[in-house]
Amino acid sequence: MKLFTAALALLALGFSPAQDARKPNVVLILADDLGAECLGSYGSTSYKTPHLDALARSGLRFENAFCTPLCSPSRVQLMTGRYGFRTGWTQLIEAEGDEFLNPQKEKTFGHLLKAAGYATGIAGKWQLCHFDKHPDHLRECGFDESCMWTWQWEGKRSSRYWDPSVWQNGKMLPGTDGKYGPDIFSDFACDFIRRHKDKPFFFYYPMALVHDPFVATPDSKEGKKAKGNKVFPDMVAYMDKIVGKIVATLDECKLRENTLLIFTGDNGTTKGVPSQVGDKTVIGGKSTMKDTGSHVPLIVSWPGTAPAGKVLDDMVDFTDVIPTLCDLTGAKLPGAPTDGRSFAEQIRGRKGTPREWVFVQLGKNRFVRDQRWKLHSDGKLFDIKKDPEETQPFAGESEPADAAAARKRFEEVLSKLR
């Protein structure tokens, strides 16, 4: 009788048992070629990112998130929770010579959340197969619905921005002339959210923006023909606008408090692009082993669960996303060895057990890093806090005790990760 009375009280307050027990939705947004220095919440003064800055204020902002410095290996690491030396993806394209992520060998977070009862969708950039050769690849990788840029079609490069080539649910999408690719992808994402609002869903949005070529957006004041570095701020602003569009759709569907929203970037900003962080100029370092190649923003928003406005210096890398999602959704980790450490407890506002270092690999080059020290596989050790440009490596014999201790600790890590 007491349980029945309590249930009636909950119903009177607007709670239903089904809603209370429902798994959280997950929206994971991955910007393309966006280093941490491009967001206002990370100190940027070069670009306008009001929606992402508001998202950071609503949740957690991680200061030390790292990934692979190049797109394809970074994306595979994110989706599998495994370092590149395990999957074969340590460079731009390496696996099987056909730009092909083998779903029989590697399980993605699409597989895992689908198995946990989630509706799964994806839109944006894939670049892990040729759709003319593998038309069902996205479904085979765990995604029920898809709307993706066809980066190559019958051996030819295609457009991701204006007049885009789009592969939607296993077929080429007609009628894209005169349209802007990011609008097509974000419209698909919002439609997916609206159609699945009554059951748990996982939507992965690897954006086309802000990768080159630098071309005008629909909001560029100089018109559609504008291009080059001068329109890069327009592209950052449009990326931010799309994030706001996704958030507005979640609000419209009254899903914000039951949706884990994660935003990050796949690698550093395009090499050579300058951005201001206060009075400091940061030069984009994509494809390099400098921090500007692999240091990316990581914002996590989950109103009512994640604390608002919290900034963490915990070390995080892309292998950590899968164990985190599994912890928060009840999905099961894959059988193959994974490398990540969950930061679910930090999302819940607790201390958790943060990793002590991150590992980054690009081809044969590797490094291990914590908040202060960074050791490259060629033996160069840097005090990143004092020397962020990595101009003064420590020499083994004359190193101070703290540097020598860091070297020894990281050499042990590097010896195991190969």
GIURNOR-V271995 format. One record per backbone hydrogen bond with DSSP energy under -1.0 kcal/mol. NH is the residue of the N-H (numbers start at 1). CO is the residue of the C=O. Records with the same first field share a line. If there is no record, write none. Layout:
BEGIN
NH->CO + CO
END
This chain:
BEGIN
5->1
6->2
7->3
8->4
9->5
10->6
11->7
12->8
13->9
14->11
15->10
20->16
21->17
25->258
26->201
27->260
28->203
29->262
30->205
31->264
32->209
36->295
38->35
39->36
42->39
43->40
44->39
45->276
53->49
54->50
55->51
56->52
57->53
58->54
60->300
61->310
62->298
63->312
66->316
67->294
74->70
75->71
76->72
77->73
78->74
79->75
80->76
81->77
86->83
87->83
88->84
90->88
98->95
100->95
101->128
105->102
106->102
112->108
113->109
114->110
115->111
117->114
118->113
119->200
121->202
122->145
123->204
124->147
125->206
133->130
134->130
137->134
140->136
141->137
142->139
143->138
145->120
147->122
148->167
149->124
150->165
151->149
153->156
156->153
158->151
163->179
165->159
167->148
168->171
169->146
171->168
173->166
179->176
181->161
183->180
184->180
185->181
186->182
187->183
188->184
189->185
190->186
191->187
192->188
193->189
194->190
195->191
196->192
199->196
202->119
203->26
204->121
205->28
207->30 + 205
211->208
215->213
216->226
220->217
223->220
226->223
228->214
231->228
232->229
235->231
236->232
237->233
238->234
239->235
240->236
241->237
242->238
243->239
244->240
245->241
246->242
247->243
248->244
249->245
250->246
251->247
252->248
253->249
254->251
255->250
258->255
259->256
260->25
261->301
262->27
263->299
264->29
266->31
268->293
272->284
273->270
275->282
277->280
280->277
282->275
284->273
285->292
286->269
287->69
288->285
293->290
295->291
296->65
299->263
300->60
301->261
305->302
306->302
310->59
312->61
316->64
320->317
321->318
324->320
325->321
326->322
327->323
328->324
329->325
330->326
339->81
347->343
348->344
349->346
350->345
358->369
360->367
362->365
363->90
365->362
367->360
368->375
369->358
370->373
374->382
375->368
376->380
377->366
379->376
382->374
384->372 + 382
387->383
390->387
394->381
404->400
405->401
406->402
407->403
408->404
409->405
410->406
411->407
412->408
413->409
414->410
415->411
416->413
417->413
418->416
END
